[in-house]
């Protein structure tokens, strides 16, 4: 090992955090002796466990228990809250901006490294659809999940208090675009929550609300198989949820949704979960990318043709050695967590001059929640539905959420939720916390001083 190895990890998500955790364990003696320095650059001071976002939106889990604070779990790493803007791997230099960059006025900061781990994750893949940028909301962050929960309850408040039937119909129409995990689970949990909440409104019934799932392909939840996908469609339709397959969103301008099948209706809620794309920072590097904009990697998780560069997760095109040649591992959380462990081990092997390991996986299965006590699962070849699948979903993700602290807190919340009634509180004012003070101080009222609509 050289005198001091500087490791730079870009991203604090699944791959970034788990790789740093693995390195802390594998390189513990070297870190104590000061022979290794690990720096993690992340735009957020926490890692978000995304499979719990639907339950956080439904109020089953507290938002702060869906995230893991990086500074607490990565005690032997240097945490930098900022955004990497570009990477010059030939010179082993990364350019980044931090929260203090604008305050200092000195321009972007440059950081040098010896080993690079690129794990920036992905961003929502949007299309040039009229009105999408102005009116839609994504579902990738805990802020979006809680904002969507507040928004749904706020729409119910609007519908309950208005005398205009057009405003009422628009407020009670909720459109989700994308039939993958994020879209189906978010729709299932929020519809379940709104159905429960409606009992506390004197003039609202669950039947008054219109929930619509729009999917461009001919099936939803492809991860759980075709049979379970069809079962999910049947179950959603039994709950009066419209599932429109082979249908695209053409426009949502002026809060009027126009679909490719000719349907047209007003709505104040459009949730976009139609896929992801690699993080834009990958295009600002001198590393090799494939046609989809992902880093070309070897089965050992090294960037192909670039020494001392590593990648995994959504940002990496990793060959699937368990499938036919040319196949790549899917960009999902299951692979990201497993790849991070192998990446951390291989990076430690490299520093010590040891042979590298090859990433291979055994398919375990997939689970999805469709609301409280409802779900689908395809695990170890067995197909589950209803309560058993929902229970399997909770058990699996409880075992995967990082740190014992978070496991205990989530389990405690689930236990209490089973003993008491569901929370139906909207805290939309959190999105504009200074609104009341600005008004009291004589400022102009916002067009939307409270809430997200």
C-alpha positions as CSV (number, residue, x, y, z in Angstrom):
1,X,0.0,0.0,0.0
2,X,1.3,3.5,-0.8
3,X,2.0,6.0,1.9
4,X,-1.5,7.4,2.0
5,X,-4.3,6.2,-0.3
6,X,-7.0,8.8,-0.9
7,X,-10.4,7.3,-1.8
8,X,-13.2,9.5,-3.2
9,X,-16.7,8.2,-3.2
10,X,-19.2,10.2,-5.2
11,X,-22.7,9.7,-3.9
12,X,-24.2,8.8,-0.6
13,X,-27.0,6.4,-1.7
14,X,-27.1,2.6,-1.6
15,X,-23.7,2.1,-3.3
16,X,-21.9,5.1,-1.8
17,X,-22.9,4.4,1.8
18,X,-22.6,0.6,1.7
19,X,-19.2,0.8,0.0
20,X,-17.9,3.3,2.6
21,X,-19.3,1.0,5.4
22,X,-17.5,-2.0,3.8
23,X,-14.2,-0.1,3.5
24,X,-14.5,1.1,7.1
25,X,-14.7,-2.6,8.1
26,X,-12.1,-4.0,5.7
27,X,-9.5,-1.2,6.1
28,X,-9.9,-0.6,9.8
29,X,-6.2,-1.1,10.6
30,X,-5.1,1.1,7.7
31,X,-7.6,3.9,8.7
32,X,-6.3,3.8,12.3
33,X,-2.7,4.2,11.1
34,X,-3.7,7.0,8.8
35,X,-2.7,5.1,5.6
36,X,-6.1,5.5,4.1
37,X,-8.4,8.5,3.8
38,X,-12.0,8.1,2.6
39,X,-14.0,11.1,1.5
40,X,-17.7,10.8,0.7
41,X,-19.3,13.6,-1.4
42,X,-23.1,13.6,-1.3
43,X,-25.8,16.3,-1.9
44,X,-27.7,15.1,1.2
45,X,-26.3,14.3,4.6
46,X,-28.3,11.1,4.6
47,X,-29.0,7.9,2.6
48,X,-32.7,7.3,1.7
49,X,-34.0,3.8,1.9
50,X,-36.4,4.3,-1.1
51,X,-38.5,1.1,-0.6
52,X,-40.0,2.7,2.5
53,X,-41.0,6.0,0.7
54,X,-44.6,4.7,-0.1
55,X,-45.1,3.9,3.6
56,X,-43.7,7.2,4.6
57,X,-46.1,8.9,2.3
58,X,-49.0,6.9,3.8
59,X,-47.9,7.8,7.3
60,X,-47.0,4.3,8.4
61,X,-43.4,5.3,9.0
62,X,-41.9,8.6,10.2
63,X,-39.9,10.4,7.5
64,X,-36.8,10.6,9.6
65,X,-36.7,6.8,10.0
66,X,-36.6,6.3,6.2
67,X,-33.2,8.0,6.1
68,X,-29.8,7.0,7.6
69,X,-27.5,9.9,8.7
70,X,-24.2,9.5,6.9
71,X,-22.1,11.2,9.6
72,X,-23.4,8.7,12.3
73,X,-22.7,5.5,10.4
74,X,-19.6,6.6,8.6
75,X,-17.6,7.8,11.5
76,X,-14.2,7.0,9.9
77,X,-15.0,8.9,6.7
78,X,-14.8,12.6,5.8
79,X,-18.4,13.6,4.7
80,X,-18.7,16.6,2.3
81,X,-22.2,17.8,1.6
82,X,-22.0,19.1,-2.0
83,X,-22.4,18.3,-5.7
84,X,-19.6,17.0,-7.9
85,X,-19.7,19.0,-11.1
86,X,-17.0,17.3,-13.2
87,X,-14.3,14.7,-12.9
88,X,-10.9,14.7,-14.7
89,X,-9.8,11.1,-14.0
90,X,-6.6,11.5,-16.0
91,X,-5.5,14.1,-13.5
92,X,-7.3,12.4,-10.5
93,X,-9.2,15.6,-9.9
94,X,-12.9,16.2,-9.1
95,X,-14.6,19.6,-9.1
96,X,-17.4,20.2,-6.7
97,X,-19.5,22.8,-5.1
98,X,-20.5,22.8,-1.5
99,X,-23.0,24.7,0.6
100,X,-20.3,27.2,1.4
101,X,-19.2,27.8,-2.2
102,X,-21.6,30.6,-3.0
103,X,-21.0,32.2,0.4
104,X,-17.3,32.2,-0.1
105,X,-17.4,33.5,-3.6
106,X,-14.2,31.7,-4.5
107,X,-15.6,29.4,-7.1
108,X,-15.8,25.6,-7.2
109,X,-13.5,23.5,-5.0
110,X,-11.1,20.9,-6.4
111,X,-10.3,17.7,-4.7
112,X,-7.7,15.1,-5.6
113,X,-7.8,11.4,-5.1
114,X,-6.1,8.1,-5.8
115,X,-9.1,5.8,-6.1
116,X,-12.5,6.9,-7.4
117,X,-15.9,5.3,-6.7
118,X,-18.6,6.7,-8.8
119,X,-22.1,6.1,-7.3
120,X,-24.2,9.2,-8.0
121,X,-27.3,7.1,-8.6
122,X,-30.0,8.2,-11.1
123,X,-32.5,11.0,-11.6
124,X,-36.0,10.9,-12.9
125,X,-36.3,10.3,-16.7
126,X,-38.6,13.0,-17.9
127,X,-40.0,13.6,-21.4
128,X,-40.8,16.9,-23.2
129,X,-44.5,16.7,-22.3
130,X,-46.4,20.0,-22.0
131,X,-47.0,20.9,-18.4
132,X,-45.0,18.1,-16.9
133,X,-42.2,20.3,-15.5
134,X,-44.8,22.8,-14.1
135,X,-47.3,20.5,-12.5
136,X,-45.9,17.0,-11.9
137,X,-44.1,15.7,-8.9
138,X,-41.6,12.8,-8.7
139,X,-41.3,10.0,-6.2
140,X,-37.6,9.5,-5.5
141,X,-36.9,11.5,-2.4
142,X,-38.3,11.6,1.1
143,X,-39.2,15.3,0.5
144,X,-41.3,14.3,-2.5
145,X,-43.0,11.5,-0.6
146,X,-44.0,13.8,2.3
147,X,-44.9,16.6,0.0
148,X,-47.2,14.3,-2.0
149,X,-48.9,13.1,1.3
150,X,-49.5,16.7,2.3
151,X,-50.8,17.5,-1.2
152,X,-53.2,14.6,-1.3
153,X,-54.8,15.5,2.1
154,X,-54.8,19.2,1.1
155,X,-56.8,18.3,-2.1
156,X,-59.3,16.5,0.1
157,X,-59.6,19.7,2.2
158,X,-60.2,21.7,-1.0
159,X,-62.8,19.3,-2.3
160,X,-64.6,19.3,1.1
161,X,-64.8,23.1,1.3
162,X,-65.5,24.1,-2.3
163,X,-69.0,24.6,-3.8
164,X,-67.6,24.4,-7.4
165,X,-68.1,20.9,-8.8
166,X,-65.3,21.4,-11.3
167,X,-62.8,22.3,-8.6
168,X,-64.0,19.4,-6.5
169,X,-63.5,16.9,-9.4
170,X,-60.1,18.2,-10.2
171,X,-59.0,18.1,-6.6
172,X,-60.2,14.5,-6.2
173,X,-58.5,13.1,-9.4
174,X,-55.0,11.6,-8.8
175,X,-52.9,10.5,-11.8
176,X,-49.8,8.3,-11.5
177,X,-47.7,7.8,-14.6
178,X,-45.5,4.7,-14.6
179,X,-46.4,1.1,-13.6
180,X,-43.1,0.1,-12.0
181,X,-42.4,-0.4,-8.3
182,X,-42.4,3.3,-7.4
183,X,-45.7,4.1,-9.2
184,X,-47.7,1.1,-8.1
185,X,-46.6,1.1,-4.5
186,X,-47.0,4.9,-4.1
187,X,-50.5,4.7,-5.7
188,X,-51.5,1.7,-3.6
189,X,-50.4,3.2,-0.3
190,X,-51.7,6.7,-0.9
191,X,-55.1,5.4,-2.1
192,X,-55.3,3.3,1.0
193,X,-54.4,6.3,3.2
194,X,-56.9,8.6,1.4
195,X,-59.7,6.0,1.7
196,X,-59.1,5.8,5.4
197,X,-58.9,9.6,5.7
198,X,-62.2,10.2,3.9
199,X,-64.2,8.8,6.9
200,X,-63.3,12.0,8.8
201,X,-64.8,14.3,6.2
202,X,-68.6,14.9,6.4
203,X,-69.1,15.3,2.7
204,X,-66.4,13.0,1.1
205,X,-66.6,9.4,0.3
206,X,-63.9,7.1,-1.1
207,X,-66.0,6.6,-4.2
208,X,-65.8,10.4,-4.9
209,X,-62.0,10.1,-5.5
210,X,-60.6,9.1,-8.9
211,X,-57.3,7.2,-9.0
212,X,-55.7,6.5,-12.4
213,X,-52.5,4.6,-13.2
214,X,-51.1,5.2,-16.7
215,X,-48.6,2.7,-18.1
216,X,-47.1,2.8,-21.6
217,X,-46.5,-1.0,-21.9
218,X,-49.0,-3.8,-21.7
219,X,-48.2,-4.8,-18.1
220,X,-47.2,-3.5,-14.7
221,X,-44.7,-4.7,-12.1
222,X,-42.7,-6.7,-14.6
223,X,-40.3,-7.6,-11.8
224,X,-42.8,-9.9,-10.1
225,X,-43.7,-11.8,-13.3
226,X,-46.6,-11.6,-15.8
227,X,-49.0,-13.6,-13.7
228,X,-48.6,-11.5,-10.6
229,X,-48.7,-8.4,-12.7
230,X,-52.1,-9.4,-14.0
231,X,-53.2,-10.1,-10.5
232,X,-52.1,-6.7,-9.4
233,X,-54.2,-5.0,-12.2
234,X,-57.2,-7.0,-11.1
235,X,-56.8,-6.0,-7.4
236,X,-56.3,-2.4,-8.2
237,X,-59.4,-2.3,-10.4
238,X,-61.5,-3.9,-7.7
239,X,-60.5,-0.9,-5.6
240,X,-62.0,1.4,-8.3
241,X,-58.5,2.4,-9.5
242,X,-58.4,2.9,-13.3
243,X,-55.4,1.1,-14.8
244,X,-54.8,2.2,-18.4
245,X,-52.2,0.0,-20.1
246,X,-50.6,0.8,-23.4
247,X,-51.4,4.4,-22.8
248,X,-49.1,7.5,-22.6
249,X,-49.4,10.9,-21.1
250,X,-49.5,13.5,-24.0
251,X,-50.0,16.6,-21.9
252,X,-50.9,18.0,-18.5
253,X,-50.7,21.7,-19.4
254,X,-53.1,23.9,-17.5
255,X,-53.8,21.0,-15.2
256,X,-55.7,19.2,-17.9
257,X,-54.4,15.6,-18.4
258,X,-54.6,14.4,-22.0
259,X,-53.8,10.7,-22.6
260,X,-52.9,8.9,-25.8
261,X,-56.2,6.9,-25.7
262,X,-58.2,10.2,-26.1
263,X,-59.1,10.6,-22.4
264,X,-59.1,14.1,-21.1
265,X,-59.8,15.3,-17.6
266,X,-58.8,18.1,-15.1
267,X,-56.5,17.1,-12.2
268,X,-54.4,18.9,-9.6
269,X,-52.2,15.8,-9.0
270,X,-49.8,14.2,-11.5
271,X,-47.1,11.9,-10.1
272,X,-44.3,10.9,-12.5
273,X,-42.6,7.6,-11.9
274,X,-41.9,6.6,-15.5
275,X,-38.3,5.4,-15.1
276,X,-34.9,6.9,-14.3
277,X,-31.8,7.8,-16.2
278,X,-28.1,8.0,-15.2
279,X,-27.0,11.0,-13.2
280,X,-25.9,14.0,-15.4
281,X,-22.5,14.1,-13.7
282,X,-21.4,11.0,-15.6
283,X,-21.4,13.0,-18.9
284,X,-19.0,15.5,-17.2
285,X,-16.2,12.9,-16.8
286,X,-13.6,11.4,-19.1
287,X,-14.7,7.9,-18.3
288,X,-16.2,5.5,-20.9
289,X,-20.0,5.4,-21.2
290,X,-22.3,3.1,-23.0
291,X,-25.1,4.1,-25.3
292,X,-27.5,4.6,-22.3
293,X,-25.1,6.9,-20.6
294,X,-24.0,4.4,-17.9
295,X,-20.3,3.6,-17.1
296,X,-18.9,0.6,-18.8
297,X,-17.7,-1.8,-16.1
298,X,-16.1,-5.1,-15.7
299,X,-17.5,-8.0,-13.7
300,X,-15.1,-6.9,-10.9
301,X,-16.9,-3.5,-10.8
302,X,-13.9,-1.6,-12.1
303,X,-14.6,1.0,-14.9
304,X,-13.5,-0.7,-18.1
305,X,-10.2,0.8,-19.4
306,X,-9.8,3.3,-16.6
307,X,-7.5,2.2,-13.8
308,X,-8.3,3.2,-10.2
309,X,-12.0,3.9,-11.1
310,X,-14.9,1.9,-9.8
311,X,-18.7,2.0,-10.1
312,X,-21.9,0.2,-9.3
313,X,-25.6,0.6,-9.0
314,X,-27.7,2.8,-11.3
315,X,-24.6,4.5,-12.7
316,X,-22.9,1.3,-13.9
317,X,-23.4,-1.1,-16.7
318,X,-22.2,-4.3,-15.0
319,X,-22.1,-7.5,-17.0
320,X,-24.4,-10.2,-15.6
321,X,-22.1,-13.3,-15.4
322,X,-25.1,-15.5,-14.5
323,X,-26.9,-14.8,-17.8
324,X,-26.0,-15.0,-21.5
325,X,-23.2,-12.8,-22.8
326,X,-24.2,-9.2,-23.4
327,X,-26.7,-9.0,-20.5
328,X,-26.3,-6.5,-17.8
329,X,-27.5,-6.4,-14.2
330,X,-30.7,-4.5,-13.6
331,X,-30.3,-1.0,-12.0
332,X,-32.2,-1.8,-8.8
333,X,-31.6,-1.6,-5.1
334,X,-31.1,-5.4,-4.7
335,X,-28.1,-5.3,-7.1
336,X,-26.8,-2.0,-5.7
337,X,-26.5,-3.3,-2.1
338,X,-24.8,-6.5,-3.2
339,X,-22.5,-4.8,-5.7
340,X,-21.4,-2.3,-3.0
341,X,-20.1,-5.1,-0.8
342,X,-18.0,-6.6,-3.7
343,X,-16.8,-3.2,-4.7
344,X,-15.6,-2.4,-1.2
345,X,-13.9,-5.7,-1.0
346,X,-12.2,-5.3,-4.4
347,X,-11.0,-1.8,-3.5
348,X,-9.4,-3.2,-0.4
349,X,-7.9,-6.1,-2.3
350,X,-6.4,-3.6,-4.8
351,X,-4.8,-1.5,-2.1
352,X,-3.3,-4.6,-0.6
353,X,-2.2,-6.2,-3.9
354,X,-4.7,-9.1,-3.6
355,X,-6.7,-10.8,-6.4
356,X,-10.2,-9.3,-7.2
357,X,-13.6,-11.0,-6.8
358,X,-16.2,-11.2,-9.6
359,X,-19.7,-10.0,-8.9
360,X,-22.3,-12.7,-9.4
361,X,-25.8,-13.0,-7.9
362,X,-28.5,-15.4,-7.3
363,X,-32.0,-14.2,-8.0
364,X,-34.0,-14.1,-4.7
365,X,-37.2,-12.6,-5.9
366,X,-39.3,-9.4,-5.8
367,X,-41.9,-8.1,-3.4
368,X,-44.3,-5.1,-3.7
369,X,-46.8,-3.5,-1.3
370,X,-50.2,-2.5,-2.6
371,X,-51.4,-0.8,0.6
372,X,-52.0,-2.0,4.2
373,X,-52.2,-5.8,4.3
374,X,-52.1,-6.0,0.5
375,X,-49.2,-7.0,-1.7
376,X,-47.7,-9.4,-4.3
377,X,-44.4,-11.3,-4.2
378,X,-42.4,-13.8,-6.2
379,X,-39.7,-15.1,-3.8
380,X,-37.6,-18.2,-4.3
381,X,-39.9,-19.4,-7.1
382,X,-43.0,-19.1,-4.9
383,X,-45.8,-16.7,-5.7
384,X,-47.6,-14.9,-2.8
385,X,-50.4,-12.5,-2.8
386,X,-52.5,-10.5,-0.3
387,X,-51.5,-10.6,3.4
388,X,-48.7,-13.1,3.1
389,X,-47.0,-11.1,0.3
390,X,-47.5,-7.8,2.3
391,X,-45.9,-9.5,5.4
392,X,-43.0,-10.8,3.3
393,X,-42.5,-7.3,1.9
394,X,-42.2,-5.9,5.4
395,X,-39.9,-8.7,6.7
396,X,-37.6,-8.4,3.7
397,X,-37.2,-4.7,3.8
398,X,-36.9,-4.6,7.6
399,X,-33.9,-7.0,7.2
400,X,-32.4,-4.8,4.5
401,X,-32.7,-1.3,6.0
402,X,-29.3,-0.2,7.3
403,X,-28.3,-0.1,11.0
404,X,-30.0,-1.7,14.0
405,X,-31.2,1.7,15.1
406,X,-33.4,2.1,12.1
407,X,-34.6,-1.5,12.2
408,X,-35.8,-1.0,15.8
409,X,-37.4,2.4,15.1
410,X,-39.3,1.1,12.0
411,X,-40.5,-2.0,13.9
412,X,-41.7,0.1,16.8
413,X,-43.7,2.3,14.5
414,X,-45.3,-0.6,12.7
415,X,-46.2,-2.1,16.1
416,X,-47.8,1.1,17.3
417,X,-49.6,1.6,14.0
418,X,-51.2,-1.8,14.6
419,X,-52.5,-0.7,18.0
420,X,-53.7,2.8,17.2
421,X,-55.4,4.7,14.4
422,X,-53.6,5.9,11.3
423,X,-52.3,9.5,11.3
424,X,-54.2,11.8,8.9
425,X,-52.3,15.1,9.5
426,X,-51.1,17.3,6.7
427,X,-48.2,19.5,7.4
428,X,-48.1,21.4,4.1
429,X,-46.9,24.6,5.9
430,X,-43.5,22.9,6.4
431,X,-42.8,23.6,2.7
432,X,-43.0,27.4,3.4
433,X,-42.1,27.7,7.1
434,X,-41.5,31.5,6.9
435,X,-44.9,32.3,5.3
436,X,-46.7,33.2,8.6
437,X,-43.8,35.4,9.8
438,X,-43.5,37.2,6.4
439,X,-47.2,38.1,6.6
440,X,-46.8,39.2,10.3
441,X,-43.8,41.4,9.3
442,X,-45.8,43.2,6.6
443,X,-44.7,41.2,3.6
444,X,-46.8,40.3,0.6
445,X,-48.8,37.1,1.0
446,X,-47.7,34.2,-1.2
447,X,-50.1,32.9,-3.8
448,X,-49.7,29.6,-2.0
449,X,-48.6,30.5,1.6
450,X,-49.4,27.0,2.8
451,X,-49.4,23.7,1.2
452,X,-48.2,22.4,-2.2
453,X,-51.1,23.1,-4.5
